Amino acid sequence: MKLRVRDVVRIESPSITRRDLWTTSKASRYYSGTIPAGGESTIINITGRGKVKGYILCTSGVSPANVEVTMIIDGETIFTLFMSGIIGVFNPNIASVNVPNYAKPIALLTVDTTNNVYAFSWTTTISFEKSFSIKIKNCDSANDLEYSLPIHIEEEVGG
């Protein structure tokens, strides 16, 4: 007997869940912009279900003490950190805590205090059911903040 697609679709199995019927859309995206002195912006806001497989956040133009980064997953603030705090915890040259690299969710890529250029990579997968967003606040009262955010996302579609 030849099996047809419509026959396969009709088969019901307790081992197949509704979630198994979702398909995944993979995308690498790039966001960039300027946040004026004293301003803030949601630099990425994704609604739906998916996974962030990694991203790199690069900022320039202001001191890391004046860059506040907030990650929000499914409407809940996961963290709010100043870029200087990220550098202080994850910079192996000044960190007071010796954490193995494989255990760090963040890897520093650039720390240029002369030109105020800083970059870090989020290295672990972030799953979300409803939404994922990152906000940046420029706490500098005189200088604009430039940012760039390459990100790899797997969004689930269907269901």
VEXDREN-313647 format. One record per atom (N, C-alpha, C): residue in three letters; x, y, z. Coordinates in steps of 0.02 Angstrom, whole numbers, padded with zeros to 5 digits, always signed. Atoms other than C-alpha are relative to their C-alpha. Example, Ala and Ser with C-alpha at 12.3 -4.5 7.8 and 13.67 -1.06 7.14 Angstrom:
BEGIN
ALA+00045-00059+00000ALA+00615-00225+00390ALA+00045+00060+00000SER-00042-00059-00003SER+00684-00053+00357SER-00039+00055+00037
// end
This chain:
BEGIN
MET+00042-00059+00000MET+00000+00000+00000MET+00044+00062+00000LYS-00038-00062+00005LYS+00066+00169-00049LYS-00029+00051+00050LEU+00021-00048-00050LEU+00060+00298+00091LEU-00001+00070-00031ARG+00007-00068+00026ARG-00003+00470+00043ARG+00010+00051+00056VAL-00012-00053-00049VAL+00037+00634+00130VAL-00062+00011+00043ARG+00060-00013-00039ARG-00144+00659+00183ARG-00014-00056+00050ASP+00007+00055-00048ASP-00143+00486+00266ASP+00047+00010+00059VAL-00049-00011-00053VAL+00013+00530+00365VAL-00024+00056+00046VAL+00024-00056-00040VAL-00064+00694+00423VAL-00057-00021+00045ARG+00057+00022-00040ARG-00219+00603+00485ARG+00019-00045+00058ILE-00021+00045-00053ILE-00121+00482+00594ILE+00007+00039+00065GLU-00006-00033-00065GLU-00140+00530+00776GLU+00038-00046+00046SER-00041+00039-00045SER-00013+00473+00902SER+00008+00039+00065PRO-00009-00034-00063PRO-00003+00512+01087PRO+00072+00025+00010SER-00070-00022-00007SER+00186+00532+01066SER+00014+00064-00038ILE-00009-00063+00037ILE+00163+00680+00948ILE-00038+00055+00036THR+00033-00056-00034THR+00128+00842+01038THR-00011+00056-00050ARG+00012-00059+00042ARG+00064+01004+00966ARG+00065+00036-00015ARG-00064-00034+00009ARG+00238+01077+00991ARG+00041-00033-00056ASP-00037+00035+00052ASP+00309+00942+00874ASP-00020+00024-00071LEU+00024-00022+00066LEU+00208+01019+00731LEU+00027+00068-00020TRP-00028-00066+00015TRP+00299+01185+00742TRP+00061-00009-00045THR-00060+00000+00041THR+00430+01223+00612THR+00045+00057+00024THR-00048-00050-00023THR+00585+01327+00642THR+00025+00042-00058SER-00028-00047+00048SER+00640+01481+00547SER+00063+00028+00031LYS-00064-00024-00026LYS+00824+01523+00570LYS+00019+00062-00038ALA-00019-00062+00032ALA+00888+01696+00538ALA+00056+00034+00039SER-00050-00044-00030SER+01039+01803+00570SER-00021+00070-00019ARG+00022-00069+00012ARG+00993+01985+00588ARG+00052+00048+00027TYR-00046-00052-00023TYR+01088+02146+00614TYR-00039+00063+00014TYR+00033-00061-00021TYR+01024+02296+00709TYR+00054+00050+00019SER-00048-00052-00021SER+01115+02462+00734SER-00037+00066+00004GLY+00031-00065-00006GLY+01077+02639+00779GLY+00035+00045+00049THR-00026-00051-00046THR+01107+02791+00886THR-00052+00015+00053ILE+00044-00020-00055ILE+01033+02829+01056ILE+00026+00067+00025PRO-00024-00066-00020PRO+01042+03014+01098PRO+00017+00003+00074ALA-00019-00010-00070ALA+01118+03077+01260ALA-00063+00002+00044GLY+00056+00003-00046GLY+01000+03036+01403GLY-00059-00041-00024GLY+00056+00037+00029GLY+00890+02927+01292GLY+00005-00075+00013GLU+00000+00073-00004GLU+00841+02744+01290GLU-00039-00027-00058SER+00033+00030+00058SER+00783+02623+01158SER-00004-00076+00009THR+00005+00073+00006THR+00719+02445+01138THR+00032-00016-00067ILE-00037+00010+00062ILE+00847+02389+01010ILE-00021-00063-00037ILE+00029+00059+00033ILE+00765+02220+00976ILE-00060-00022+00041ASN+00060+00024-00033ASN+00591+02156+01015ASN-00031-00054-00045ILE+00027+00056+00039ILE+00536+01984+00954ILE-00059-00028+00038THR+00058+00032-00032THR+00364+01914+00989THR-00010-00069-00030GLY+00009+00069+00021GLY+00321+01731+00978GLY+00046-00046+00039ARG-00040+00051-00032ARG+00413+01573+01026ARG+00064-00010-00039GLY-00062+00012+00035GLY+00595+01540+00987GLY+00060-00005+00046LYS-00063+00004-00037LYS+00776+01536+01038LYS+00049+00050-00030VAL-00055-00042+00021VAL+00915+01663+01030VAL+00062-00043+00009LYS-00058+00044-00002LYS+01069+01563+00986LYS+00064+00037+00017GLY-00059-00040-00017GLY+01190+01706+01020GLY-00005+00069-00030TYR-00003-00067+00028TYR+01220+01889+00995TYR+00063+00035+00024ILE-00056-00043-00018ILE+01356+02020+01002ILE-00028+00071+00006LEU+00020-00069-00009LEU+01320+02191+01074LEU+00062+00043+00004CYS-00057-00046+00002CYS+01443+02328+01030CYS-00026+00071+00011THR+00019-00070-00012THR+01430+02506+01098THR+00061+00044-00008SER-00055-00047+00006SER+01535+02659+01066SER-00026+00071+00012GLY+00017-00071-00008GLY+01538+02844+01106GLY-00008+00023+00071VAL+00007-00019-00070VAL+01509+02841+01294VAL+00035-00051+00045SER-00032+00043-00049SER+01591+02768+01448SER-00046-00059+00016PRO+00042+00057-00018PRO+01532+02593+01497PRO-00041+00011+00063ALA+00037-00017-00060ALA+01475+02667+01662ALA-00066+00035-00016ASN+00061-00035+00021ASN+01341+02760+01562ASN-00043-00040-00049VAL+00039+00043+00045VAL+01273+02613+01461VAL-00036-00053+00042GLU+00040+00048-00038GLU+01131+02516+01544GLU-00034-00047-00048VAL+00028+00052+00045VAL+01080+02352+01461VAL-00051-00041+00040THR+00052+00039-00031THR+00917+02263+01504THR-00024-00054-00048MET+00027+00055+00040MET+00864+02091+01441MET-00067-00020+00031ILE+00067+00018-00022ILE+00679+02048+01451ILE-00023-00061-00039ILE+00024+00061+00031ILE+00612+01873+01418ILE-00070-00014+00025ASP+00070+00014-00016ASP+00425+01837+01414ASP-00028+00050+00050GLY+00026-00053-00042GLY+00389+02004+01498GLY+00035+00008+00067GLU-00035-00003-00064GLU+00508+01973+01643GLU+00072+00024-00011THR-00068-00026+00004THR+00668+02073+01667THR+00047-00053+00028ILE-00049+00050-00021ILE+00809+01946+01674ILE+00060+00033+00033PHE-00053-00039-00032PHE+00946+02072+01709PHE-00001+00071-00026THR-00016-00068+00019THR+00987+02255+01705THR+00070+00013+00027LEU-00070-00010-00019LEU+01174+02289+01705LEU+00028+00059-00038PHE-00039-00050+00035PHE+01286+02433+01665PHE+00056-00036-00036MET-00054+00031+00038MET+01416+02392+01533MET+00063-00006+00043SER-00058+00003-00044SER+01549+02431+01664SER-00004-00061+00047GLY+00009+00059-00041GLY+01475+02292+01773GLY+00015-00063-00038ILE-00015+00058+00043ILE+01484+02169+01629ILE+00075-00007-00009ILE-00072+00001+00008ILE+01665+02217+01601ILE+00034-00022+00065GLY-00030+00016-00065GLY+01704+02205+01787GLY-00006-00073+00018VAL+00010+00070-00017VAL+01633+02030+01804VAL+00034-00047-00050PHE-00022+00048+00050PHE+01687+01951+01641PHE+00068+00015-00032ASN-00067-00014+00026ASN+01855+02035+01603ASN+00051-00040+00040PRO-00047+00042-00038PRO+01987+01906+01650PRO+00058+00039+00030ASN-00056-00040-00027ASN+02114+02045+01681ASN-00018+00036+00066ILE+00019-00036-00061ILE+02013+02128+01820ILE-00053-00036+00042ALA+00053+00035-00037ALA+01881+02002+01874ALA+00026-00028+00066SER-00020+00026-00066SER+01887+01957+02058SER-00023-00072+00009VAL+00025+00069-00004VAL+01796+01792+02028VAL+00029-00040-00057ASN-00029+00042+00052ASN+01885+01654+01934ASN-00052-00051-00024VAL+00052+00043+00028VAL+01746+01577+01828VAL+00028-00031-00064PRO-00024+00030+00062PRO+01794+01449+01694PRO-00038+00027-00060ASN+00031-00028+00061ASN+01760+01510+01517ASN-00064-00037-00020TYR+00059+00037+00021TYR+01635+01369+01482TYR-00061+00014+00044ALA+00056-00014-00045ALA+01528+01428+01629ALA-00024+00072-00007LYS+00018-00071+00007LYS+01517+01609+01573LYS-00052+00009-00055PRO+00049-00014+00054PRO+01360+01665+01480PRO+00021+00058-00044ILE-00023-00060+00036ILE+01454+01821+01422ILE+00075-00005-00012ALA-00071-00003+00016ALA+01621+01836+01333ALA+00015+00071-00024LEU-00020-00067+00022LEU+01706+02005+01317LEU+00039-00006-00065LEU-00034+00000+00065LEU+01763+02043+01140LEU+00044+00061-00008THR-00037-00062+00008THR+01820+02224+01146THR-00007+00043+00062VAL-00001-00049-00054VAL+01870+02339+01288VAL+00051+00052-00020ASP-00044-00054+00024ASP+01943+02500+01215ASP-00019+00064+00037THR+00017-00058-00041THR+01941+02634+01350THR+00022+00065-00032THR-00023-00061+00033THR+02034+02758+01241THR-00054+00029-00046ASN+00051-00021+00048ASN+01896+02764+01109ASN-00071-00015+00022ASN+00066+00019-00027ASN+01750+02705+01219ASN-00037-00048-00047VAL+00030+00052+00041VAL+01717+02551+01113VAL+00000-00065+00041TYR+00007+00059-00042TYR+01651+02397+01204TYR-00046-00050-00035ALA+00042+00051+00031ALA+01580+02232+01143ALA+00003-00063+00042PHE+00003+00066-00033PHE+01521+02071+01223PHE-00045-00045-00041SER+00040+00051+00034SER+01446+01910+01158SER-00037-00040+00052TRP+00039+00045-00042TRP+01305+01815+01242TRP+00010-00069-00030THR-00024+00064+00028THR+01364+01636+01224THR-00045-00060+00013THR+00045+00057-00013THR+01220+01528+01287THR-00067+00011-00035THR+00065-00003+00033THR+01053+01488+01206THR-00053+00027+00048ILE+00054-00029-00040ILE+00904+01589+01270ILE-00065-00022-00033SER+00066+00021+00026SER+00732+01510+01248SER-00053+00048+00025PHE+00055-00042-00021PHE+00575+01614+01252PHE-00065-00027-00029GLU+00066+00025+00020GLU+00390+01571+01241GLU-00044+00055-00030LYS+00043-00055+00022LYS+00311+01743+01213LYS+00038+00057-00032SER-00035-00059+00026SER+00442+01877+01185SER+00072+00002+00025PHE-00070-00012-00018PHE+00625+01927+01190PHE+00016+00071-00020SER-00020-00068+00018SER+00690+02105+01198SER+00062+00022+00039ILE-00057-00031-00032ILE+00845+02205+01240ILE-00010+00075-00004LYS+00005-00073-00004LYS+00839+02386+01297LYS+00068+00027+00019ILE-00061-00035-00019ILE+00984+02506+01308ILE-00018+00071+00021LYS+00009-00068-00023LYS+00986+02666+01407LYS+00067+00035-00001ASN-00060-00041+00002ASN+01115+02801+01373ASN-00004+00050+00057CYS+00002-00043-00059CYS+01146+02882+01542CYS+00048+00059-00005ASP-00045-00056+00010ASP+01275+03003+01471ASP-00042+00061-00019SER+00041-00060+00012SER+01207+03180+01472SER+00024+00042-00059ALA-00028-00042+00053ALA+01317+03247+01331ALA+00012-00037-00066ASN-00021+00036+00061ASN+01363+03110+01207ASN-00051-00052-00023ASP+00043+00052+00029ASP+01263+03000+01089ASP+00034-00068+00005LEU-00024+00069-00004LEU+01282+02811+01100LEU-00014-00035-00066GLU+00007+00041+00060GLU+01311+02707+00944GLU-00002-00073+00021TYR+00002+00071-00017TYR+01265+02523+00950TYR-00008-00042-00064SER+00013+00049+00053SER+01266+02370+00838SER-00014-00066+00035LEU+00022+00063-00030LEU+01186+02201+00871LEU-00011-00052-00054PRO+00013+00058+00041PRO+01214+02052+00758PRO-00028-00056+00045ILE+00033+00050-00042ILE+01102+01911+00822ILE-00023-00058-00043HIS+00024+00060+00034HIS+01057+01732+00773HIS-00061-00026+00038ILE+00064+00017-00031ILE+00876+01683+00806ILE-00030-00061-00035GLU+00042+00054+00027GLU+00774+01525+00784GLU-00071+00013+00025GLU+00070-00013-00019GLU+00589+01570+00782GLU-00042-00059-00021GLU+00045+00054+00015GLU+00455+01438+00789GLU-00064+00027-00030VAL+00057-00024+00038VAL+00313+01458+00666VAL-00050-00057-00007GLY+00051+00051+00010GLY+00148+01364+00656GLY-00028-00025+00066GLY+00022+00029-00062GLY+00076+01248+00785GLY-00071-00013+00005
// end
